[in-house]
Every structure is written in C-alpha cells, then in structure tokens.
Amino acid sequence: MTTKTSPASNTTQFAMTKPPFTLALLHPKYWGVWLGFGLLALIVNVLPYKILFLLGRSLGVLGTLFAKKRVAVATRNLELAFPDKSSDEVAAMASENLKNTGMALIETGITWFWPTWRFQRLLIDKDTQALRTHRANGKGVLLCCVHALNLEITARAMAVLGISGLGVYRPHSNPAYEFIQHRGRTQNGNRLIHRKDVKLMIRMLRQGETLWYLPDHDYGRNKSVFVPFFAVPDACTTTGTSILAYTSRCALVPGSGFRNAEGQYEIMADESIEENYPQKDSKAAAAYMNRYLEKVILRAPEQWMWLHKRFKTMEDPDVERGIRYK
C-alpha cells in the first residue's frame, strides 16, 4: 500500500475479526450449509473453467423457470433504464442477465475456493493505475464499484493484483455460513468492516486505506436523495459516498471487473474523480457519482444485478414503495 506501516496494523486491530471455528458449527442444523458449500468447492475445483461457465449459465436458464418474479423485476428495471430499447431487446438482455446470475454462483465458488495460482489466470489488469498511484502516495481511496454479478471475483482480483482493501460487510446470521463467507472474502489480504461502522470507515480512509463501497442500489429513504440514474429521473440514491468523501478527504475511484468474451475478468480502477466531485452538495454529488456508475455498468450491462428493485423507493413518501413494479 505505502511505505507506512500504521494503516495495515491499525486496520488489523479494528476490522472485523475472523470467526473462530468451534465444534458448535458441526451441529446437525448446519450440515446443509457445509454440504452445499462442500459440493460447490468440489465442483469448481474438479471441473475446467469452460465447463463451469456452461454449467453456471445453464443454472441461470433453469432458474428462470422457478424465479418468475425476479425475471419480471429484471425486465422492468431494463424497461425503466432503457426506454428506447424494443421489447425484444429488453427480453434478450433480461435472458442474458439471468444466465449470468446463474454463473454468479459458480464465480462465488471460484473466488472462495480456488487457489491463487489458478485464480490469477482468469485476470487481466486492464487499468488500475489511478488506484496504485494513490496507494503509493499514502492517500485513502473510496473505491466505488457496482453490484456486478461477478463482484466476488473482482474483490479478490484486486487483492491478487496487489491492491487489497477493506470491504463494507454485513455478517450472515447463520454462523456456519458466516465462517465460510468471511474466509472466502478475506483472501490475499482483503479485510472487512461492518457496514454500520462509519466512524471506522472514515478513520481507515484517513490512514491511507482503500475502502470498497457500492452506492448503486436503492438502500431506502434514510440518508438518500432522488437523482437521475439511467432514464429514471428520481432514483433513490445514497448520500453515503459524499459523507465519506467529505469527512475523510479521500480520493474517489470508480472500479469494475467484468468478464470478457474469452472468459477472463478485466479489472479496472481507471478514473480518479475527486477533483471535480461536489462533495459538499449531497444531491449534486449523488447525481455526479451516478453518471460514472452508469459508465461502469455500460461496460457490460448484462452483468449488472438487474434483479434488484433499483427504483422501488419513490420521492413522494405518500406514493407506494415499489409501485413501479406493480
């Protein structure tokens, strides 16, 4: 990161600690979790990537038969975001998105269970210079990424490429699942911060750390503003980005890690946008960030999480939440 030793040592002290393995995790009520992840680990380690790719996308096709509501959400999001596209174009994008959703399960297994020597074969360091420059200068970075379906791969990829960071994290309620998930997400030097520990996020940014942050979803009315996102003029958007940027004086870098046609993941953190970012104006800042997130998503729109009800919260509190999806 930098030649200083304080950021890493301080973060080790304050970041979420690794859940310990205890005999209680072997209780029969957790056997389903162990069996499921054990099977996933076996599959991703035994089969070649090309077969895993076909398997993942096939799972996505199968999922469309049992997740009609999610298919409808993805389709509606695409209609709202791209009103100029025909119904056939929207249907094709939704179909591709569902296939990539199935692949996301396989990509999670790859991320959590592949050894580093095999994992790094999938990566292309396309452009991470802005992030590396800030790290070399000891400046904290708010790495603003999107909910790509292969986000798990992108997070580990950054660490494998020598750009580890701190992920904003919500622990799982199932302790066996949490044990596996925490281990999977802290490989190659990545660490985790609880999503409610804003003070720690600010502290780490001030100390020169890189913090992963995903401001592209609808997180509800609290600490949010309504600004354009794609073709929707009043998308509920978090103000957390500007709060963290203003209080920590960190750099802002949008990032991504989309899969290309050859099945490799192009890792990018190529723009540093804090110079013109209107961080004191929360509404202008949210709109400014949304424009950059749109550019990131448009690198591979079929790989973004359209299954989430991105436009469910309405600006008028008297209007029913989720009415756009009725």
Secondary structure as UniProt FT lines:
FT   HELIX           6..14
FT   HELIX           23..26
FT   HELIX           28..30
FT   HELIX           31..46
FT   HELIX           49..66
FT   HELIX           68..81
FT   TURN            83..84
FT   HELIX           87..113
FT   HELIX           116..119
FT   HELIX           120..122
FT   STRAND          123..127
FT   HELIX           129..136
FT   TURN            137..138
FT   STRAND          141..144
FT   TURN            149..150
FT   HELIX           151..160
FT   TURN            161..162
FT   STRAND          166..169
FT   HELIX           175..185
FT   HELIX           187..189
FT   STRAND          191..194
FT   TURN            195..196
FT   HELIX           198..206
FT   TURN            207..208
FT   STRAND          210..213
FT   TURN            222..223
FT   STRAND          224..229
FT   TURN            230..231
FT   STRAND          232..238
FT   HELIX           240..248
FT   STRAND          251..254
FT   STRAND          256..259
FT   TURN            261..262
FT   STRAND          265..268
FT   HELIX           274..276
FT   TURN            279..280
FT   HELIX           282..297
FT   TURN            298..299
FT   HELIX           301..303
FT   TURN            306..307
FT   TURN            310..311
FT   TURN            317..318
FT   TURN            321..322
FT   HELIX           323..325
//
